[in-house]
Amino acid sequence: MLYPFHLFQGANEQSNRKPTRGELIIGSEFLQQLIQLFEIKTIVAVGNTAQATLNFIGIASSKVRHPSYGGKTQFSKGIKAVSTG
């Protein structure tokens, strides 16, 4: 199953790519609405780009390693730490 907001390169749906500045700006509007709608209290940034975007729009977060490019183990440990801490 393909995640609806997963950014990929060309036709390769299994690849990853960094979002453009325009995509980040558009996405931040929806993110802020979701946080308010569901009264989300804990935000976890998955990777540096997510954390930088959240910082840019003034949303506090905990950061975990992005699982791509060999980061799966660190990602799992980070999620576990956030969920138990």
C-alpha positions as CSV (number, residue, x, y, z in Angstrom):
1,M,0.0,0.0,0.0
2,L,1.3,3.4,-0.9
3,Y,1.1,6.2,1.8
4,P,-0.9,9.0,0.3
5,F,1.7,11.7,1.1
6,H,4.8,9.6,0.2
7,L,7.0,11.5,-2.2
8,F,8.9,9.4,-4.7
9,Q,11.1,9.9,-7.7
10,G,9.6,9.6,-11.2
11,A,7.5,6.4,-11.6
12,N,9.4,4.5,-8.8
13,E,6.9,4.4,-6.0
14,Q,9.4,2.6,-3.8
15,S,11.9,5.5,-3.8
16,N,12.1,8.6,-1.6
17,R,12.6,12.2,-2.3
18,K,12.8,15.4,-0.3
19,P,9.8,17.6,-0.6
20,T,10.0,20.9,-2.4
21,R,9.6,24.2,-0.5
22,G,6.2,24.6,-2.1
23,E,5.1,21.2,-1.0
24,L,6.2,21.9,2.6
25,I,4.3,25.2,2.7
26,I,1.1,23.5,1.4
27,G,1.5,20.6,3.7
28,S,2.1,22.8,6.7
29,E,-1.4,24.3,6.3
30,F,-3.0,20.9,6.4
31,L,-0.8,19.8,9.3
32,Q,-1.9,22.7,11.4
33,Q,-5.5,22.0,10.7
34,L,-5.1,18.3,11.6
35,I,-3.4,19.1,14.9
36,Q,-6.2,21.5,15.9
37,L,-9.0,19.2,14.7
38,F,-7.7,16.1,16.5
39,E,-6.3,18.1,19.5
40,I,-2.9,16.4,19.0
41,K,-0.6,17.0,21.9
42,T,2.6,15.0,20.9
43,I,4.3,15.6,17.6
44,V,7.1,13.3,16.3
45,A,9.2,14.6,13.5
46,V,10.4,11.7,11.3
47,G,13.8,13.0,10.1
48,N,15.6,16.3,9.7
49,T,13.3,17.8,7.0
50,A,10.2,17.1,9.1
51,Q,11.8,18.7,12.2
52,A,13.0,21.8,10.2
53,T,9.5,22.2,8.8
54,L,7.9,21.9,12.2
55,N,10.3,24.4,13.6
56,F,9.7,26.8,10.8
57,I,5.9,26.8,11.4
58,G,6.4,27.0,15.2
59,I,5.4,23.5,16.2
60,A,7.4,21.8,18.9
61,S,8.3,18.1,18.3
62,S,10.5,15.2,19.2
63,K,12.7,14.0,16.4
64,V,13.4,10.4,15.4
65,R,15.7,9.1,12.6
66,H,14.0,8.7,9.3
67,P,13.9,4.9,8.4
68,S,15.1,5.3,4.8
69,Y,18.7,4.8,3.8
70,G,19.6,2.3,6.5
71,G,17.9,4.1,9.4
72,K,15.2,1.5,10.3
73,T,16.8,0.3,13.6
74,Q,17.4,3.9,14.8
75,F,13.9,4.8,13.8
76,S,12.3,1.9,15.7
77,K,14.4,2.7,18.8
78,G,13.4,6.4,18.5
79,I,9.7,5.6,18.2
80,K,9.9,3.3,21.2
81,A,11.6,5.9,23.3
82,V,9.0,8.6,22.4
83,S,6.1,6.3,23.1
84,T,7.4,5.1,26.5
85,G,8.9,8.4,27.6
